[in-house]
Every structure is written in C-alpha cells, then in structure tokens.
Amino acid sequence: MLEVKEGFEMIPRELSSEEEEELIEKISTSIVKSGFGTVALLYLESYKPLSFVGGQMALFYLSPILPLLGKWGQTGTDLMMLISRRENVDKIINRIKELMQEEEKKKEKEKRKEK
C-alpha cells in the first residue's frame, strides 16, 4: 500500500484502480452497515467541492501520527489519497446509494414474507 522507509516514514502514493475500487467498497459497505448512509451522503455531497484541499490538509496534519498506527496508518494515508480526487468521492456516493437501495429491497422482501 505505502512505501515504508527507515524511521517509520510513510510516503503517499497513487493507488491502482483495483486498490481504489477495493477501498471504495470497504468504505461504502462499512458506512451502510453502520446505518450512517444518509448522513454520509449529506457529508460527502457537501465535501465534494473541497475534496482535493481536504484530502491534502488531512494528509499534511495527520502524516506525523499515521506511521505510529502501523497497518491503520497505511489505510488512513490511502484513504486520504483516495478522497483527494473528486471522481472517487462520486464513486463512494454512488456505491453508498446502491448499497442502501439493496438494503431497502431486502427489508421489503422480509416484510412481505412476514405477511
């Protein structure tokens, strides 16, 4: 994921398209499973115009701390690089919407079975 050099230094890098898709799926699934789909959509839609600036600022301020978190630090850095690109924020929004629709359909089927 990240290049780890001596002294716990993590260098942000460009993610491959497969890594981006995997991370988008993980993020979207965890958001919908936790029940925060609607809140996340509201936040992401308002965050979209500032995605590059926000991702770079997060990377700047959190980069001294992230190496101490080990694997979680690598994931955090990858996440910040992911959300720095507006098209990835759009992909996350679309995937959350898809997962919420799937979840709603499952609930409707369960209600029908109960009747």
N, C-alpha and C positions, 0 to 999 in steps of 0.2 A: 504494500500500500504506500508507505512512505520510505524514503531513504533515511536510514538511521545511521548517523556517523558518531564518532567518538564524542563523549561528553553529553550524551542524550540529545543531540541536536537533530531536530526533525525538519526536513526541507519539504515544503508543499510541492506537489507535482500535479500535472494534468492527469485526470483519470481516464481510463479507456472507456469506450461506450458500454462495454459489458459491466465494468465496475460501477459506472453511473447508474445503469438500469438496476443492478442488484441493490445498490444503496437506496435508490428511489423506492423500490419495492419494500425494503425493510422499514424505511421511514413511514411510508404510507400505511402499511399493514399495522405497525405499532400504534399509529395515531388513531386509526379507525377502531382497532380492538380496545383501546383505552376509552373510547367514547368521546373523543375530542375532535371528531371530524369537522363539525360545523365551525367550531372555534378556530381550528387550524386553517380552514378555508378563508375565514374572515381575515385572519392574521396574514396569511400568505398573499392574498389579493392586495392588501394594503402595503405589504413589504416589497412586492414585485418591482416597483419603480426604483427602489433603492437597493436592489439585490447585490449589485457589484460592490457598492460602497459598504453596505452592511457586512458582507462576507469578508471583505478585506480588513475592515476595522476589527471584526471578531478575531480574525487570524492574527492581526497585529497585537491586540491586547491579551489574547489567550495563549499565544505561542510560547511564552516562557513557562507556562504551567503544564501544557499538554504533554511534554516528554515525561513528566513525573507520573502520568496516568497510564503509561505503557500502551497496551492494546487500545484502550479507550481514547487515549490521546491521538493515536493514529486515525481512529474512526472520526474523532472530532475534527481533525485537520482536513480529512477527506470530505466531511460534511460541509465545512466552510468553503472549500474549493468548489463543491457541487452547487451550493446556493449562490455562489458569486455570479453564476450565469443565469440570466433571466429565463432562457428556454428550459432549464432544469427545474426552475420554480414552477413553470407552467406544467411540466410533466408530473411533478408531485401533486399539483392541484387536480389535474385530470385523473390521476390514479386514485386519489382520495375519493373523488366523486364516483368513480367506477366501483370502488370497494363499498362505499356507502349504499349505492344502488343495489349491489349484490346482497348486502346485509339486509336491506329492506325487503327484497324479494323473498329471502329465507324466512323472515318474520311473517310475511303474508302467507306463505305456504304452511307454516306452523299453525297460524290462526285458522286456516281452512281445515286442517286436519282435526283440530280441536272441535270444530262444529260438527 
